[in-house]
Amino acid sequence: MLLPSASRIFSHRSIGACPSSIATPTTLRSITRSSGSTKASATAPQLHRRSLLGSAILGGSLLGGFMQNSGLTVATASSGSKYEKVLDDPKYPENWPFSPEDFARFDELPDGLFYSYPRLVTHIDQPAIGALTKFYSQVFPESGRSDTALLDVCSSWVSHYPPGYKAAKVAGLGMNAEELKRNTQLTEWTVRDLNLDPTLPYPDNTFDVITNCVSVDYLTKPLEIFKEMRRVLKPGGTAYMSFSNRCFPTKATQIWTSTSDIDHVWLVGAFYHYAGGYTPARCSDISPNPGRSDPMYVVHASKTA
């Protein structure tokens, strides 16, 4: 059973570093910060955990576990970001390798309760925000076009799009009406809990771009949602899933909190892969100051014709 006090604590705080050992089969492991020792211990639900999961718990990684179990090896590169190289040859298993338990959360109370009041805060630091905005400015269609449509999934009061960016349609899909109302970059918005209803309320072939900023870790039905994203993208349109190492740990999925950043790249790439109808996913490591500010990764793929 969820500890109510934990839910209240995390729902009233700005987002924190996402521990890779927040959940184990029976307990919340102690969390140790590099700046000091902060320990939290509580009884968690009894959840099945496969031995390959948990880089912090087991000294391995999600990626490495799949490679070992399939008799394959992980290719290494002599230069470039190791995060970007993960998707060069991901060697995904033939079939969807995840179980429903992998997408369970410590807090299984309705998400509508957790997001019932607005959080007008940013969830990554300013250097990471700047890096993401710069990335968007490099990959978005030209501003001001009358035939361009963008969708921000899991949107909030700010989308981190380039200042002054304009498109014919900029739709936001989020959990809190007050937050969405304050997002001046949106031309329209809809409140929807994608963990209850993973459909996107838009016609086929609507959007040139779909974005999701630091929220892919909360999706409990990622395969359905990635299929929906493909449906509403125009042929050749691109989805950009950005994430850091920060989260509301009671609401992030077990597979996310028990694995590392490099595993997360592989995992998000897997969502595209098994959804089908996308080009091979790629990762852009846009971390502005590695080791000194929040890391930032974008895993992206385009809809095939």
C-alpha positions as CSV (number, residue, x, y, z in Angstrom):
1,M,0.0,0.0,0.0
2,L,1.2,3.5,-0.8
3,L,2.4,5.5,2.2
4,P,0.1,8.6,2.1
5,S,2.8,10.8,3.6
6,A,5.2,9.9,0.7
7,S,2.5,11.0,-1.8
8,R,2.0,14.3,-0.1
9,I,5.7,15.0,0.2
10,F,6.5,14.4,-3.4
11,S,3.4,16.1,-4.7
12,H,4.3,19.3,-2.9
13,R,8.0,19.5,-3.8
14,S,9.8,20.5,-7.0
15,I,11.1,17.6,-8.9
16,G,14.1,15.7,-7.6
17,A,16.9,13.6,-8.8
18,C,15.5,10.3,-10.0
19,P,17.2,7.5,-8.1
20,S,18.0,4.3,-9.9
21,S,17.2,2.2,-6.9
22,I,14.0,3.7,-5.6
23,A,12.1,0.4,-5.8
24,T,13.0,-3.2,-5.2
25,P,10.8,-6.2,-4.7
26,T,9.9,-5.4,-1.1
27,T,11.5,-2.2,0.0
28,L,12.6,1.2,-1.0
29,R,16.3,1.1,-1.0
30,S,18.3,3.8,0.8
31,I,19.1,6.7,-1.5
32,T,22.5,8.2,-1.2
33,R,23.3,11.6,-2.7
34,S,26.9,12.6,-3.7
35,S,26.5,15.7,-1.7
36,G,25.6,13.8,1.5
37,S,23.7,10.8,2.7
38,T,19.9,11.1,2.5
39,K,18.2,7.9,3.3
40,A,14.6,6.9,2.8
41,S,13.2,3.6,3.6
42,A,9.6,2.4,3.3
43,T,7.7,-0.7,2.5
44,A,6.8,-0.9,-1.2
45,P,4.4,-3.2,-3.0
46,Q,5.4,-6.8,-3.7
47,L,6.3,-6.6,-7.4
48,H,8.0,-9.1,-9.7
49,R,11.5,-7.9,-10.8
50,R,13.5,-9.7,-13.4
51,S,17.1,-10.3,-12.6
52,L,18.4,-8.1,-15.5
53,L,16.9,-4.9,-14.1
54,G,18.5,-2.4,-11.8
55,S,21.9,-1.0,-12.6
56,A,22.3,0.4,-9.1
57,I,20.8,-2.7,-7.3
58,L,22.5,-5.4,-9.3
59,G,25.6,-3.8,-10.7
60,G,24.5,-4.3,-14.2
61,S,22.2,-2.5,-16.7
62,L,19.0,-3.0,-18.6
63,L,21.0,-2.9,-21.8
64,G,23.7,-5.2,-20.6
65,G,21.2,-7.6,-19.2
66,F,19.4,-8.1,-22.5
67,M,22.7,-8.4,-24.3
68,Q,23.9,-11.1,-21.9
69,N,20.6,-13.0,-22.0
70,S,20.6,-13.1,-25.8
71,G,24.3,-14.1,-26.1
72,L,25.1,-10.8,-27.7
73,T,27.8,-8.2,-26.9
74,V,27.4,-4.4,-26.6
75,A,29.4,-2.5,-29.2
76,T,31.6,0.3,-27.9
77,A,32.8,3.3,-29.7
78,S,36.1,5.1,-29.4
79,S,34.6,8.6,-29.6
80,G,31.3,10.4,-29.2
81,S,28.8,10.3,-26.5
82,K,28.2,6.8,-25.1
83,Y,24.5,7.7,-24.8
84,E,24.3,8.4,-28.5
85,K,26.1,5.2,-29.4
86,V,23.6,3.0,-27.6
87,L,21.1,3.1,-30.5
88,D,23.7,2.4,-33.2
89,D,23.0,-1.3,-32.8
90,P,20.5,-1.8,-30.0
91,K,19.9,-5.5,-30.7
92,Y,16.3,-5.5,-29.5
93,P,14.7,-8.9,-28.7
94,E,12.3,-10.1,-31.4
95,N,9.3,-9.6,-29.1
96,W,8.2,-7.0,-26.6
97,P,10.4,-7.9,-23.6
98,F,8.6,-6.0,-20.8
99,S,5.9,-7.1,-18.4
100,P,3.1,-5.0,-16.9
101,E,4.9,-5.0,-13.6
102,D,7.8,-3.0,-15.2
103,F,5.4,-0.1,-15.6
104,A,4.0,-0.2,-12.1
105,R,4.6,2.8,-9.8
106,F,5.2,3.1,-6.1
107,D,2.2,5.4,-6.0
108,E,-0.7,3.8,-7.8
109,L,-3.3,6.2,-6.6
110,P,-5.1,8.0,-9.5
111,D,-2.8,10.4,-11.3
112,G,-5.5,12.9,-11.3
113,L,-5.1,13.4,-7.6
114,F,-1.3,13.9,-7.9
115,Y,-1.7,16.5,-10.6
116,S,-4.9,18.1,-9.3
117,Y,-3.2,21.4,-8.5
118,P,-0.9,23.4,-10.7
119,R,2.9,23.2,-10.3
120,L,4.3,26.3,-11.9
121,V,7.9,25.2,-11.6
122,T,10.5,24.0,-14.0
123,H,11.6,20.4,-13.7
124,I,15.2,20.7,-15.1
125,D,17.8,23.4,-14.4
126,Q,18.3,26.4,-16.6
127,P,21.3,25.1,-18.5
128,A,19.3,22.0,-19.5
129,I,16.3,24.1,-20.4
130,G,18.6,26.3,-22.6
131,A,20.0,23.2,-24.3
132,L,16.6,21.8,-25.1
133,T,15.3,25.1,-26.4
134,K,18.4,25.4,-28.6
135,F,17.9,21.8,-29.9
136,Y,14.2,22.6,-30.7
137,S,15.3,25.7,-32.7
138,Q,17.6,23.5,-34.8
139,V,15.1,20.7,-35.6
140,F,11.6,22.4,-35.7
141,P,10.1,23.5,-39.0
142,E,10.5,27.1,-39.9
143,S,8.6,29.4,-37.6
144,G,5.5,31.1,-39.0
145,R,4.5,28.6,-41.6
146,S,0.7,28.2,-42.1
147,D,0.9,24.4,-42.7
148,T,2.8,23.4,-39.6
149,A,1.3,21.6,-36.6
150,L,3.0,20.6,-33.3
151,L,1.8,18.5,-30.4
152,D,3.3,18.8,-26.9
153,V,2.4,15.5,-25.0
154,C,2.4,15.7,-21.2
155,S,2.5,19.5,-21.5
156,S,2.5,22.0,-18.8
157,W,2.7,25.8,-18.3
158,V,5.8,26.0,-20.4
159,S,7.0,23.8,-23.4
160,H,10.5,25.2,-23.7
161,Y,10.0,26.0,-27.4
162,P,12.1,28.8,-28.9
163,P,10.8,32.2,-27.9
164,G,8.4,33.6,-30.5
165,Y,8.1,30.3,-32.3
166,K,4.8,30.3,-34.3
167,A,2.9,27.5,-36.1
168,A,-0.6,27.2,-37.4
169,K,-1.4,24.7,-34.6
170,V,0.5,24.1,-31.4
171,A,-1.6,21.6,-29.3
172,G,-0.9,20.7,-25.7
173,L,-2.0,17.6,-24.0
174,G,-1.6,17.6,-20.2
175,M,-3.0,16.8,-16.8
176,N,-3.8,20.2,-15.3
177,A,-6.0,22.8,-16.9
178,E,-4.5,25.7,-15.0
179,E,-1.0,24.9,-16.1
180,L,-2.1,24.5,-19.7
181,K,-4.0,27.8,-19.7
182,R,-0.8,29.6,-18.7
183,N,1.2,28.1,-21.6
184,T,1.4,31.0,-24.1
185,Q,3.0,28.9,-26.8
186,L,-0.1,26.7,-27.2
187,T,-2.9,27.5,-29.6
188,E,-5.1,24.9,-28.0
189,W,-5.0,22.4,-25.2
190,T,-6.7,19.3,-23.8
191,V,-6.7,17.7,-20.4
192,R,-6.1,13.9,-20.6
193,D,-4.7,11.2,-18.4
194,L,-2.8,9.1,-20.9
195,N,-2.3,6.4,-18.3
196,L,-6.1,5.9,-18.2
197,D,-6.8,6.6,-21.9
198,P,-3.7,6.3,-24.1
199,T,-5.4,7.6,-27.2
200,L,-4.6,11.0,-28.7
201,P,-7.7,13.0,-29.5
202,Y,-6.5,14.1,-33.0
203,P,-7.1,12.8,-36.6
204,D,-4.5,10.7,-38.4
205,N,-1.6,12.5,-40.1
206,T,-2.1,15.8,-38.2
207,F,1.3,16.8,-36.7
208,D,4.8,17.6,-38.1
209,V,6.3,17.4,-34.7
210,I,5.5,15.8,-31.3
211,T,7.5,16.7,-28.2
212,N,7.5,15.2,-24.7
213,C,9.7,16.9,-22.1
214,V,10.8,14.9,-19.0
215,S,7.6,12.9,-18.8
216,V,8.2,9.6,-20.8
217,D,9.2,8.0,-17.5
218,Y,5.6,8.4,-16.2
219,L,3.9,6.6,-19.0
220,T,2.4,3.2,-17.9
221,K,1.2,2.3,-21.4
222,P,4.1,3.5,-23.6
223,L,3.6,1.0,-26.5
224,E,0.0,2.2,-27.0
225,I,1.0,5.8,-26.8
226,F,3.9,5.5,-29.2
227,K,1.5,3.8,-31.7
228,E,-0.9,6.7,-31.2
229,M,1.9,9.2,-31.8
230,R,2.8,7.4,-35.0
231,R,-0.9,7.6,-36.1
232,V,-1.2,11.4,-35.6
233,L,2.2,12.3,-37.1
234,K,2.3,13.2,-40.7
235,P,4.5,10.9,-42.9
236,G,8.0,12.1,-42.2
237,G,7.0,13.8,-39.0
238,T,9.2,13.4,-36.0
239,A,8.6,12.7,-32.3
240,Y,11.2,14.0,-29.8
241,M,11.2,12.4,-26.3
242,S,13.5,14.4,-24.0
243,F,14.5,13.3,-20.5
244,S,17.0,14.0,-17.7
245,N,17.8,12.2,-14.5
246,R,15.1,14.0,-12.5
247,C,11.6,12.7,-11.7
248,F,8.8,12.4,-9.2
249,P,10.1,9.0,-8.0
250,T,6.8,7.8,-6.6
251,K,5.1,8.3,-10.0
252,A,7.9,7.1,-12.4
253,T,7.6,3.6,-13.6
254,Q,9.6,0.8,-11.9
255,I,11.6,0.0,-15.0
256,W,12.7,3.7,-15.1
257,T,13.6,4.1,-11.4
258,S,15.6,0.9,-11.3
259,T,17.8,1.6,-14.3
260,S,20.3,4.2,-15.4
261,D,20.4,7.1,-17.9
262,I,22.1,4.9,-20.6
263,D,19.4,2.3,-20.1
264,H,16.7,5.0,-20.5
265,V,18.1,5.8,-24.0
266,W,17.8,2.1,-24.9
267,L,14.3,1.9,-23.3
268,V,12.8,4.8,-25.2
269,G,14.3,3.6,-28.4
270,A,12.6,0.3,-27.7
271,F,9.2,2.0,-27.4
272,Y,9.6,3.4,-31.0
273,H,10.9,0.0,-32.2
274,Y,8.1,-2.1,-30.9
275,A,5.4,0.5,-31.9
276,G,6.5,0.0,-35.5
277,G,6.2,2.4,-38.4
278,Y,9.2,4.6,-37.3
279,T,12.7,5.1,-38.6
280,P,15.4,3.6,-36.3
281,A,15.5,5.8,-33.2
282,R,18.5,8.0,-32.6
283,C,19.7,9.8,-29.5
284,S,21.0,13.3,-29.2
285,D,23.0,13.9,-26.0
286,I,22.5,17.6,-25.5
287,S,23.8,17.7,-21.9
288,P,25.1,21.3,-21.6
289,N,27.7,20.8,-18.8
290,P,28.2,17.1,-18.0
291,G,28.7,16.6,-14.3
292,R,27.9,20.2,-13.5
293,S,24.2,20.6,-14.5
294,D,21.3,18.4,-15.3
295,P,22.0,15.9,-18.2
296,M,19.7,16.1,-21.2
297,Y,18.9,13.5,-23.8
298,V,16.5,13.4,-26.7
299,V,15.5,10.1,-28.3
300,H,13.8,10.8,-31.6
301,A,12.4,8.9,-34.6
302,S,10.3,9.8,-37.7
303,K,7.2,8.3,-39.0
304,T,7.8,6.2,-42.2
305,A,5.7,6.9,-45.2
